[in-house]
Amino acid sequence: MATVASALDDFLARQDGSTESVIIEVAAPTVRPPTRVLGARGDGEPKRTTGTASKSAYDAVSHALETLHLSSQPVRLEELHSFVADVTSEQLRRIADLPMVAAIRPNRTRRAPRPKASRRASRASH
């Protein structure tokens, strides 16, 4: 079962059909760098050993999300092995039970703190 952020506890307790935007992180295996394999002529042809296992887990989660009939299409974040989706509490429970899901977090906007010089400049202009 996936780790569900404690910030989603209240949402999980609701049964009212409301939705919450969440980030679904796929459990991606450690990927090895490409290796060189010596061919019959001794040439060092690169052999790709990356991406297949993590891609199959990502595709499996994608397929599982399709079967849940979400209210809107999930956003695929392939580079991050994640999805962003609007889900109900029941859908969230079912997603958390998927073996290839590592974690589920609320999708929140985080603002970076402004540098101190910018704050001083904005205060001076007022």
Helices and strands as residue ranges (DSSP letters): E 3-4, G 6-8, H 9-13, E 20-26, E 35-38, E 44-47, H 52-67, E 75-77, G 78-80, E 82-87, H 89-96, E 101-106, H 116-124
